[in-house]
Amino acid sequence: MYKNLVGRAVLACAAMSLFCLPSLAQKPAPEPLKIGFVYVAPLSDAGWVRQHDEGRKAIEAALPGQVKTTYVENVAEGADAERVIRDLAMQGHQLIFTPSFGYMEPTLKVAKDFPGVKFESITGYKRAPNVATANARYYEGRYLAGVAAGRMTKSNIAGYVAGFPIPEVLQGLNAFTLGMRSVNPKAQVKVVWLNVWFDPPQERDAAMRLFDQGVDVIAFHTGSTAVMKAAQDRGRWAVAYHSDMRQVAPDAQLVAVTHRWGDYDTRRAKAVLDGTWKSEDTWGGVKEGMVRVGDFGPKVPEAVRQEVLARQQDIADGKLQPFRAGSQDVRDNEGHVAIAKGSALTDPQILQMNWLAEGVQGRIAR
């Protein structure tokens, strides 16, 4: 009798296991992490938005099947941004990237109402428990571009088409000027403020006005390729920003300062997936691979290329800091000491920059 009971129990367990196996196999796979991106301008072949979309694609390539990304383009800063960010949160996006300085306050406002959603405020500086901030040391690339511009200019006059006079833009303008003057002390930089990030007609008009004033090499901190196209049309040099822009200015491109968001974006997405995401601030540059200078135009001499690349390696190695003074003071364009000789600006000082370097012709638009 005992043996029969044991045998029946074994058969019962075996039968149950047959029914249990299919149920284990049918366990649903976890839903992919929904990630949203908000873009301040239309998505085009090059520029600020293009580089962030490359970051979005990098996430998908690195985490196939684990993520599902989407984006909304051409979203104005302000009320429109808040509406779009809120919409993405309501649609179930668990990670939202908002890459524009003017998205900072709308991001914080929406984040307060959606504590379970993670937000990445790119170029913002205000954090919250579910809002992280990140930016790149663009000024490092600007300094290197300035070295190239200083070597290639014949008029000793460069131009700079700038969006808004926020510290990030001032850092780039000053670093570009310091880079130029490190190899060409006679160099001057004329700046035009647009008070807009993306307006191709305005950007082109500003570039043309600068060319009419003797500028033979130009840089810009705006969102389109209009300045590059203007330089191509006028036969002048131009520094590409955000992306390699040789496709629109094959003869005009001197060098490109490109931004690489793929590694950062992927790392943050992985952190959400594995539960290690936390609010933090990231500010990386050449050393971290977030900023790169290269993509020289075909007419740039090899000696200039090698000099710029060597300086880039110096920055990566910590041997060169754009905002460090050597044996002489660095002064602003009103004659005041901005960086005392032998010293360097701290990160807080760089982040609060509100002066223009000696050699910049213009004032900060207030």
C-alpha positions in Angstrom: 0.0 0.0 0.0 2.8 2.4 0.9 4.6 1.7 -2.3 1.4 2.4 -4.3 0.9 5.7 -2.6 4.5 6.7 -3.3 4.1 5.7 -7.0 0.9 7.7 -7.3 2.6 10.7 -5.8 5.5 10.5 -8.2 3.1 10.3 -11.1 1.1 13.2 -9.8 4.2 15.4 -9.5 5.3 14.4 -13.0 1.9 15.3 -14.4 1.9 18.6 -12.6 5.4 19.4 -13.9 4.1 18.9 -17.5 1.5 21.5 -16.9 3.9 23.8 -15.0 6.5 23.9 -17.8 4.3 25.6 -20.4 3.2 28.2 -17.8 6.8 29.1 -17.1 7.6 29.4 -20.8 4.6 31.7 -21.3 5.7 34.2 -18.6 5.4 37.6 -20.4 8.6 39.5 -21.2 9.1 42.8 -19.3 7.8 45.9 -21.2 10.6 47.9 -22.8 11.6 51.1 -21.1 9.9 54.0 -22.8 12.3 56.9 -23.4 11.3 60.3 -24.7 13.3 63.1 -26.2 12.2 66.7 -26.7 14.0 68.7 -29.5 14.1 72.5 -29.6 14.5 72.7 -33.4 13.6 70.6 -36.4 15.6 67.4 -36.8 18.0 68.0 -39.7 21.1 66.4 -41.1 23.5 68.3 -38.7 23.4 70.5 -35.7 22.4 70.4 -32.0 19.3 68.4 -32.5 21.0 65.9 -34.8 23.6 65.1 -32.2 21.0 64.4 -29.6 19.1 62.2 -32.0 22.4 60.3 -32.6 22.4 59.8 -28.8 18.8 58.4 -29.0 19.9 56.0 -31.7 22.9 54.9 -29.7 20.6 53.9 -26.8 18.5 51.7 -29.2 21.6 50.1 -30.7 23.1 49.3 -27.3 19.8 48.0 -25.7 17.8 46.3 -28.4 14.5 45.1 -27.2 14.9 46.7 -23.8 14.0 50.2 -24.7 11.5 52.0 -27.0 12.4 55.6 -27.8 10.4 58.5 -29.3 11.0 62.2 -29.9 9.1 65.4 -30.5 10.9 68.0 -32.6 10.7 71.8 -33.0 9.3 72.4 -29.5 9.6 76.0 -28.4 11.0 76.8 -25.0 8.4 77.8 -22.4 4.7 76.8 -22.3 5.0 74.5 -25.4 7.9 72.6 -23.8 6.0 72.1 -20.5 3.0 70.7 -22.5 5.1 68.3 -24.5 7.1 67.1 -21.5 4.0 66.6 -19.5 2.4 64.7 -22.4 5.3 62.3 -22.6 5.1 61.6 -18.9 1.4 60.9 -19.1 2.0 58.5 -22.0 4.1 56.3 -19.7 7.7 57.4 -20.6 9.9 56.5 -17.7 12.9 58.5 -18.8 12.7 61.8 -20.6 15.6 63.8 -22.1 15.1 67.6 -22.4 18.2 69.0 -24.2 17.8 72.8 -24.2 18.6 75.4 -21.6 15.1 76.9 -21.8 13.6 73.5 -21.0 15.1 73.5 -17.5 12.2 75.2 -15.7 9.4 73.3 -17.5 11.2 70.0 -16.8 11.4 70.8 -13.1 7.7 71.7 -13.0 6.6 68.5 -14.7 9.0 66.4 -12.7 7.4 67.6 -9.5 4.0 66.1 -10.7 5.6 62.8 -11.9 8.0 61.7 -9.1 8.2 58.2 -10.6 9.6 59.5 -14.0 13.3 60.2 -14.4 14.4 63.4 -16.3 17.7 64.4 -17.9 18.0 68.1 -18.1 20.7 68.7 -20.6 22.4 72.1 -20.3 20.2 72.8 -17.2 21.8 73.4 -13.8 18.9 72.9 -11.4 18.3 69.4 -10.1 15.6 67.5 -8.2 15.3 64.0 -6.8 14.1 62.8 -10.2 15.9 65.4 -12.4 19.6 65.0 -13.3 21.7 67.6 -15.1 24.4 67.2 -17.7 26.4 69.3 -20.0 29.7 69.2 -22.0 32.7 71.4 -21.7 32.2 72.8 -25.2 34.7 75.5 -24.4 37.5 73.0 -24.7 36.6 72.4 -28.4 36.2 76.1 -28.9 39.7 76.8 -27.7 41.1 74.2 -30.2 39.0 75.6 -33.0 40.4 79.0 -32.1 44.0 77.7 -32.6 43.0 76.5 -36.1 41.4 79.9 -36.8 44.4 81.8 -35.5 46.7 79.9 -37.9 44.4 80.2 -41.0 43.2 83.8 -40.8 44.8 86.4 -43.1 42.8 89.4 -41.9 43.3 88.7 -38.2 39.5 89.2 -37.8 37.2 86.4 -36.9 33.4 86.5 -36.5 31.1 84.8 -34.0 27.4 84.4 -34.4 25.9 83.8 -30.9 22.5 82.9 -29.6 22.0 84.1 -26.1 24.6 85.6 -23.7 24.4 82.8 -21.2 27.6 81.5 -19.5 27.8 78.5 -21.8 28.0 80.8 -24.8 30.4 83.2 -23.1 32.7 80.3 -22.3 32.8 79.3 -25.9 33.3 82.7 -27.2 36.1 83.5 -24.8 37.8 80.2 -25.2 37.7 80.6 -29.0 39.3 84.0 -28.7 42.0 82.8 -26.2 42.8 79.9 -28.6 43.2 82.3 -31.5 45.4 84.7 -29.6 47.6 81.9 -28.2 49.0 81.5 -31.8 48.1 84.9 -33.2 48.2 87.8 -30.6 46.8 90.2 -33.2 43.5 88.3 -33.6 40.2 90.0 -33.0 36.8 88.5 -32.8 33.6 90.3 -33.7 30.4 89.0 -32.1 26.8 89.3 -33.2 24.1 88.4 -30.7 20.8 87.0 -32.1 18.9 86.2 -28.9 17.5 83.1 -30.6 18.9 79.6 -31.0 17.5 78.6 -34.3 16.6 81.0 -37.1 18.5 80.2 -40.3 17.7 83.5 -42.1 18.9 85.5 -39.1 22.0 83.4 -38.8 22.9 83.7 -42.4 22.3 87.5 -42.4 24.6 87.9 -39.3 27.3 85.9 -41.0 27.1 88.0 -44.2 27.3 91.2 -42.2 30.4 90.0 -40.5 32.0 89.0 -43.8 31.4 92.5 -45.0 33.4 93.8 -42.0 36.6 91.9 -43.0 36.0 88.6 -41.2 37.6 85.7 -43.0 36.9 82.9 -40.5 33.7 82.5 -38.5 32.3 80.4 -35.7 28.8 80.2 -34.3 26.6 79.1 -31.4 23.3 78.6 -33.0 21.3 75.5 -34.2 21.4 75.4 -38.0 23.9 75.1 -40.8 23.1 78.6 -42.1 26.5 80.1 -41.1 28.4 77.3 -42.8 26.4 77.7 -46.0 27.1 81.5 -45.9 30.8 80.8 -45.6 30.7 78.4 -48.4 29.0 81.0 -50.6 31.4 83.7 -49.7 34.6 81.6 -49.9 35.5 82.1 -46.2 36.5 79.7 -43.4 34.0 78.4 -40.9 34.1 76.3 -37.7 31.3 73.7 -37.7 29.5 73.3 -34.4 27.6 70.3 -33.0 28.2 68.2 -36.0 30.5 67.6 -39.0 29.1 69.9 -41.6 31.3 69.2 -44.6 28.3 68.0 -46.6 26.9 71.6 -46.7 30.3 73.5 -46.7 32.9 71.2 -48.2 35.3 74.0 -49.0 34.5 76.3 -46.1 34.8 73.9 -43.2 38.0 74.6 -41.2 37.3 72.1 -38.4 34.3 70.8 -36.5 33.6 70.8 -32.8 31.3 67.8 -32.3 29.3 66.7 -29.3 29.0 63.0 -28.5 26.0 62.1 -26.3 25.6 58.4 -27.1 27.7 57.0 -24.2 26.1 59.3 -21.6 22.5 58.6 -22.8 23.1 54.9 -22.9 24.6 54.8 -19.5 21.7 56.7 -18.0 19.2 54.4 -19.7 21.0 51.4 -18.3 20.8 52.9 -14.9 17.0 53.2 -15.1 16.8 49.6 -16.2 18.9 48.2 -13.4 17.5 50.5 -10.7 20.7 52.5 -10.1 19.7 55.8 -11.6 20.1 58.8 -9.3 20.0 62.5 -9.7 23.5 63.8 -10.4 25.4 66.4 -12.3 27.7 65.5 -15.2 30.1 67.9 -16.9 32.4 66.1 -19.3 34.7 67.3 -22.1 37.5 66.0 -24.3 38.8 63.6 -21.7 35.4 62.0 -21.3 34.8 61.8 -25.0 31.8 64.2 -24.9 33.6 66.8 -27.0 35.8 66.1 -30.0 37.6 68.3 -32.5 38.4 67.0 -36.0 36.8 66.6 -39.4 39.2 69.1 -41.0 38.5 70.6 -44.4 40.5 69.3 -47.3 42.4 72.6 -47.6 43.7 72.7 -44.1 47.5 72.2 -44.0 48.8 69.1 -42.3 50.8 71.2 -39.8 47.7 72.9 -38.6 45.9 69.7 -38.2 48.6 68.1 -36.2 49.0 71.2 -34.0 45.3 71.2 -33.1 45.2 67.4 -32.5 48.3 67.7 -30.2 46.6 70.4 -28.2 43.5 68.2 -28.0 45.6 65.5 -26.5 47.1 68.0 -24.1 43.6 68.8 -22.8 42.7 65.1 -22.5 45.9 64.6 -20.5 45.2 67.6 -18.2 48.3 69.5 -19.5 46.2 72.3 -21.1 43.3 74.2 -19.5 41.8 76.9 -21.7 41.0 79.1 -18.7 44.4 79.0 -17.1 46.7 82.0 -17.3 50.4 81.6 -18.0 53.0 84.1 -17.2 50.7 87.0 -17.8 47.2 88.0 -16.6 44.2 87.2 -18.8 42.2 90.4 -19.1 38.6 91.1 -20.2 37.9 93.4 -23.1 37.5 96.3 -20.7 41.0 95.9 -19.3 40.2 94.2 -16.0 42.1 91.1 -14.8 39.8 88.1 -15.5 42.4 85.4 -14.7 45.5 86.2 -12.6 48.8 85.0 -14.0 49.6 81.5 -12.9 46.1 80.7 -11.8 43.1 79.0 -13.3 39.3 79.5 -13.1 37.4 77.0 -10.9 34.4 75.2 -12.3 32.0 77.5 -10.3 33.7 80.5 -11.8 33.5 79.1 -15.3 29.9 78.2 -14.9 29.1 81.8 -13.8 31.2 83.5 -16.5 29.9 87.0 -17.3 32.8 88.7 -19.1 34.3 88.9 -22.6 38.0 88.2 -23.2 40.4 90.8 -24.5 40.2 90.7 -28.3 36.4 90.3 -28.4 34.8 93.3 -30.1 31.4 93.7 -28.6 29.5 93.7 -25.4 27.3 91.2 -23.6 23.7 91.8 -24.7 21.6 92.4 -21.6 
